[in-house]
Amino acid sequence: MTSLNHRPDNDIMQAKAHYLQLRPHDALPDLTALAPFMAIVVIDDDSDEMWRWDVARWLVASGCRSMLAWGKECESWHDAVEDAALEAFDYDDIPPEQIVTVSQHADEDLDEVFWFARHRASHPALRLNTAVILHVALRGRPDELLAQLAEA
């Protein structure tokens, strides 16, 4: 994972950003040290439904408390993470600090998603000081995506 310098003077989110590329069916690393965090899921390549659900459960268990999905089948990623968050509490009441907010951005440019992540996305009970760009892709673009987030 790569760290990103941010500009605290104009950053509402004031987060440290990390980049993680996952190829479909890659093993899922431990992210619990980053919890609680926001995940910006950038989906450039196809993945099957079972792996997508595994990733959704992993994100919730790892401490993702806000997820923004953009790219291929982002609606399915939204639904998977939303359901994984409910499943983690047996579809019962979720404590405020465990709520996972989710959004999908099928009709937006990635620049707009990064801007929203930095300046408008929020959690009802937590201040999220860490963002993870989770890039689902065969070829990584860490420098490009981190720079794009920094400039948003």
DOFI-496878 format. One record per residue (C-alpha): residue number from 1; x negated, y, z. Coordinates in nm, 4 decimals, m for minus. Layout:
N
> kolnu / east / north / up
> NUM / X / Y / Z
...
//
This chain:
152
> kolnu / east / north / up
> 1 / 0.0000 / 0.0000 / 0.0000
> 2 / m0.1139 / 0.3490 / m0.0796
> 3 / m0.0618 / 0.6500 / 0.1461
> 4 / 0.0608 / 0.9804 / 0.0109
> 5 / m0.0309 / 1.3261 / 0.1305
> 6 / 0.2749 / 1.5428 / 0.1777
> 7 / 0.3450 / 1.9115 / 0.2138
> 8 / 0.5103 / 1.9529 / 0.5560
> 9 / 0.5841 / 2.3201 / 0.4945
> 10 / 0.8530 / 2.2386 / 0.2352
> 11 / 0.9322 / 1.8741 / 0.3067
> 12 / 1.2592 / 1.8128 / 0.4830
> 13 / 1.1819 / 1.4438 / 0.5158
> 14 / 0.8181 / 1.5031 / 0.6217
> 15 / 0.7369 / 1.1390 / 0.5606
> 16 / 0.4338 / 0.9321 / 0.4937
> 17 / 0.4877 / 0.7449 / 0.1697
> 18 / 0.3645 / 0.4027 / 0.0711
> 19 / 0.3789 / 0.2117 / m0.2542
> 20 / 0.4451 / m0.1593 / m0.2783
> 21 / 0.4749 / m0.3426 / m0.6072
> 22 / 0.6703 / m0.6666 / m0.6069
> 23 / 0.6827 / m0.8897 / m0.9093
> 24 / 1.0028 / m1.0922 / m0.9206
> 25 / 0.9546 / m1.3939 / m0.6917
> 26 / 0.6479 / m1.2521 / m0.5152
> 27 / 0.6072 / m1.3391 / m0.1488
> 28 / 0.7366 / m1.0666 / 0.0804
> 29 / 0.4748 / m0.9020 / 0.3050
> 30 / 0.5229 / m0.7887 / 0.6633
> 31 / 0.6431 / m0.4268 / 0.6745
> 32 / 0.7562 / m0.4176 / 1.0370
> 33 / 0.4697 / m0.1848 / 1.1334
> 34 / 0.6347 / 0.0819 / 0.9143
> 35 / 0.9770 / 0.0554 / 1.0799
> 36 / 1.2040 / 0.2390 / 1.0735
> 37 / 1.1589 / 0.3429 / 0.7113
> 38 / 1.3354 / 0.4555 / 0.3968
> 39 / 1.2972 / 0.2349 / 0.0888
> 40 / 1.3185 / 0.3816 / m0.2579
> 41 / 1.3647 / 0.0723 / m0.4738
> 42 / 1.2517 / 0.1343 / m0.8328
> 43 / 1.3594 / m0.1617 / m1.0469
> 44 / 1.1765 / m0.1827 / m1.3784
> 45 / 1.2073 / m0.5574 / m1.4386
> 46 / 1.4782 / m0.8199 / m1.4114
> 47 / 1.5063 / m1.0434 / m1.1097
> 48 / 1.7435 / m1.3229 / m1.0286
> 49 / 2.0209 / m1.2865 / m0.7763
> 50 / 1.8756 / m1.5235 / m0.5139
> 51 / 1.5424 / m1.3392 / m0.4967
> 52 / 1.7236 / m1.0039 / m0.4867
> 53 / 1.9232 / m1.1269 / m0.1826
> 54 / 1.6020 / m1.2502 / m0.0183
> 55 / 1.4467 / m0.9073 / m0.0689
> 56 / 1.7588 / m0.7373 / 0.0711
> 57 / 1.7503 / m0.9482 / 0.3878
> 58 / 1.3740 / m0.8904 / 0.4194
> 59 / 1.4175 / m0.5129 / 0.3876
> 60 / 1.6789 / m0.5051 / 0.6637
> 61 / 1.4786 / m0.7379 / 0.8907
> 62 / 1.1625 / m0.5320 / 0.8264
> 63 / 1.3203 / m0.2091 / 0.9519
> 64 / 1.4567 / m0.0428 / 0.6386
> 65 / 1.7250 / 0.1954 / 0.7611
> 66 / 1.7921 / 0.3811 / 0.4361
> 67 / 1.7691 / 0.2381 / 0.0846
> 68 / 1.7998 / 0.4195 / m0.2458
> 69 / 1.8132 / 0.1984 / m0.5566
> 70 / 1.7272 / 0.3124 / m0.9091
> 71 / 1.6723 / 0.1178 / m1.2315
> 72 / 1.7850 / m0.2152 / m1.3715
> 73 / 2.0879 / m0.3565 / m1.1923
> 74 / 2.0554 / m0.0995 / m0.9135
> 75 / 2.4235 / m0.1503 / m0.8276
> 76 / 2.3469 / m0.5156 / m0.7453
> 77 / 2.0533 / m0.4096 / m0.5269
> 78 / 2.2805 / m0.1644 / m0.3457
> 79 / 2.5391 / m0.4352 / m0.2802
> 80 / 2.2781 / m0.6879 / m0.1666
> 81 / 2.1193 / m0.4537 / 0.0899
> 82 / 2.4565 / m0.3324 / 0.2124
> 83 / 2.5708 / m0.6907 / 0.2655
> 84 / 2.2392 / m0.7949 / 0.4248
> 85 / 2.2800 / m0.5152 / 0.6804
> 86 / 2.6292 / m0.6350 / 0.7691
> 87 / 2.5171 / m0.9987 / 0.7737
> 88 / 2.2376 / m0.9156 / 1.0198
> 89 / 2.5081 / m0.8292 / 1.2749
> 90 / 2.7512 / m1.1064 / 1.1796
> 91 / 2.9787 / m0.8482 / 1.0140
> 92 / 3.0464 / m0.6955 / 1.3559
> 93 / 2.9746 / m0.3510 / 1.5016
> 94 / 2.6272 / m0.2243 / 1.4201
> 95 / 2.4408 / m0.0082 / 1.6746
> 96 / 2.3855 / 0.3431 / 1.5301
> 97 / 2.0052 / 0.3051 / 1.5152
> 98 / 2.0415 / m0.0226 / 1.3213
> 99 / 2.2730 / 0.1131 / 1.0512
> 100 / 2.1313 / 0.0901 / 0.6998
> 101 / 2.2480 / 0.3640 / 0.4660
> 102 / 2.2456 / 0.2638 / 0.0992
> 103 / 2.2889 / 0.4442 / m0.2298
> 104 / 2.2453 / 0.3588 / m0.5945
> 105 / 2.1490 / 0.6075 / m0.8608
> 106 / 2.2303 / 0.4453 / m1.1960
> 107 / 2.3172 / 0.7710 / m1.3701
> 108 / 2.0298 / 0.9844 / m1.2450
> 109 / 1.6724 / 1.0438 / m1.3509
> 110 / 1.4080 / 0.9062 / m1.1180
> 111 / 1.2909 / 1.2619 / m1.0463
> 112 / 1.6360 / 1.3364 / m0.9043
> 113 / 1.6259 / 1.0257 / m0.6852
> 114 / 1.2873 / 1.1239 / m0.5442
> 115 / 1.4112 / 1.4782 / m0.4834
> 116 / 1.7170 / 1.3431 / m0.3008
> 117 / 1.4965 / 1.1102 / m0.0942
> 118 / 1.2712 / 1.3960 / 0.0141
> 119 / 1.5257 / 1.6707 / 0.0658
> 120 / 1.8719 / 1.5307 / 0.1312
> 121 / 1.8716 / 1.1649 / 0.2349
> 122 / 1.9248 / 1.1167 / 0.6047
> 123 / 2.0155 / 0.8589 / 0.8627
> 124 / 2.2955 / 0.9197 / 1.1146
> 125 / 2.0864 / 0.8252 / 1.4202
> 126 / 1.7166 / 0.8210 / 1.3241
> 127 / 1.4520 / 1.0451 / 1.1789
> 128 / 1.2780 / 0.8373 / 0.9140
> 129 / 0.9112 / 0.9388 / 0.8962
> 130 / 0.8039 / 0.6723 / 0.6504
> 131 / 0.9112 / 0.6059 / 0.2934
> 132 / 0.8248 / 0.2975 / 0.0913
> 133 / 0.8469 / 0.3017 / m0.2857
> 134 / 0.9329 / m0.0605 / m0.3517
> 135 / 0.8524 / m0.1093 / m0.7179
> 136 / 1.0051 / m0.4237 / m0.8700
> 137 / 0.7896 / m0.4575 / m1.1778
> 138 / 0.5458 / m0.6780 / m1.3628
> 139 / 0.3106 / m0.3799 / m1.4076
> 140 / 0.2484 / m0.1413 / m1.1226
> 141 / 0.2466 / 0.2379 / m1.1424
> 142 / 0.1323 / 0.3436 / m0.7938
> 143 / m0.0390 / 0.6706 / m0.8818
> 144 / 0.2404 / 0.7823 / m1.1126
> 145 / 0.5266 / 0.7029 / m0.8740
> 146 / 0.3546 / 0.8435 / m0.5642
> 147 / 0.2725 / 1.1647 / m0.7529
> 148 / 0.6296 / 1.1868 / m0.8799
> 149 / 0.7620 / 1.1563 / m0.5241
> 150 / 0.5114 / 1.4128 / m0.3960
> 151 / 0.6209 / 1.6635 / m0.6623
> 152 / 0.9939 / 1.6135 / m0.6075
//
